[in-house]
């Protein structure tokens, strides 16, 4: 595993830790200022502040007390500074027993660190819900 792949794995696990702590600020901090996030109902948030506010709301309501478990299934570098990360998510909440969501992330690296530029979610009939994220890299 390369250093870049380790950094992307680390980002995924930071998202997991932030979700499990219901910490919307830490969750959103992994996103670029101008990131796009498509949520599970098909609506979207644009910008880190909107992503933080949306997650703050769900952590206090419909996903209150929920936990997730992420794993990295695949990393594909589209360019040296843009990567596609597939990461299944297993979410457990008081309302849902267990759902599997397939994350696809497109991170980008700014100032020598990876940030999420795009993240989306969609229902998968066979696995519950799916999330996707773009992680790309920009040179400093």
WORARA-V250227 format. One record per residue. RES is the residue in one small letter. BURIAL is b if it has 16 or more other ideal C-beta (glycine too) atoms within 10 Angstrom, else e. D_FIRST is the distance of its C-alpha to the first C-alpha in whole Angstrom. Layout:
# WORARA-V250227
<<RES & BURIAL & D_FIRST> <RES & BURIAL & D_FIRST>>
This chain:
# WORARA-V250227
<<x & e & 0> <x & e & 4> <x & e & 7> <x & b & 8> <x & e & 6> <x & e & 7> <x & b & 10> <x & b & 11> <x & b & 10> <x & e & 12> <x & b & 15> <x & b & 15> <x & e & 16> <x & b & 18> <x & b & 20> <x & b & 21> <x & e & 22> <x & b & 24> <x & b & 26> <x & e & 26> <x & e & 28> <x & b & 30> <x & b & 29> <x & b & 30> <x & e & 29> <x & b & 26> <x & b & 25> <x & b & 26> <x & e & 25> <x & b & 21> <x & b & 23> <x & b & 25> <x & e & 28> <x & e & 29> <x & b & 27> <x & b & 28> <x & b & 28> <x & b & 30> <x & b & 31> <x & b & 31> <x & e & 35> <x & e & 34> <x & e & 35> <x & b & 33> <x & b & 33> <x & e & 32> <x & b & 31> <x & b & 29> <x & e & 33> <x & b & 34> <x & b & 30> <x & b & 31> <x & e & 35> <x & b & 34> <x & b & 31> <x & b & 34> <x & e & 36> <x & b & 35> <x & b & 33> <x & e & 37> <x & e & 38> <x & e & 37> <x & b & 34> <x & e & 35> <x & e & 34> <x & b & 31> <x & e & 27> <x & b & 24> <x & e & 21> <x & b & 18> <x & e & 15> <x & b & 12> <x & e & 13> <x & e & 12> <x & b & 10> <x & e & 12> <x & e & 13> <x & e & 17> <x & e & 17> <x & e & 15> <x & b & 17> <x & b & 17> <x & b & 14> <x & b & 15> <x & b & 14> <x & b & 16> <x & b & 16> <x & b & 19> <x & b & 21> <x & e & 24> <x & b & 27> <x & e & 29> <x & e & 33> <x & e & 36> <x & e & 37> <x & e & 35> <x & e & 33> <x & e & 30> <x & b & 29> <x & e & 25> <x & b & 24> <x & b & 22> <x & b & 20> <x & b & 19> <x & b & 18> <x & b & 18> <x & b & 17> <x & b & 18> <x & b & 18> <x & b & 21> <x & e & 22> <x & e & 18> <x & e & 17> <x & b & 16> <x & b & 19> <x & b & 20> <x & b & 23> <x & b & 24> <x & b & 24> <x & b & 26> <x & b & 27> <x & e & 29> <x & e & 31> <x & e & 30> <x & e & 33> <x & e & 31> <x & e & 28> <x & b & 30> <x & b & 29> <x & b & 26> <x & b & 24> <x & b & 22> <x & b & 21> <x & b & 20> <x & b & 18> <x & b & 18> <x & b & 18> <x & e & 21> <x & e & 22> <x & e & 24>>
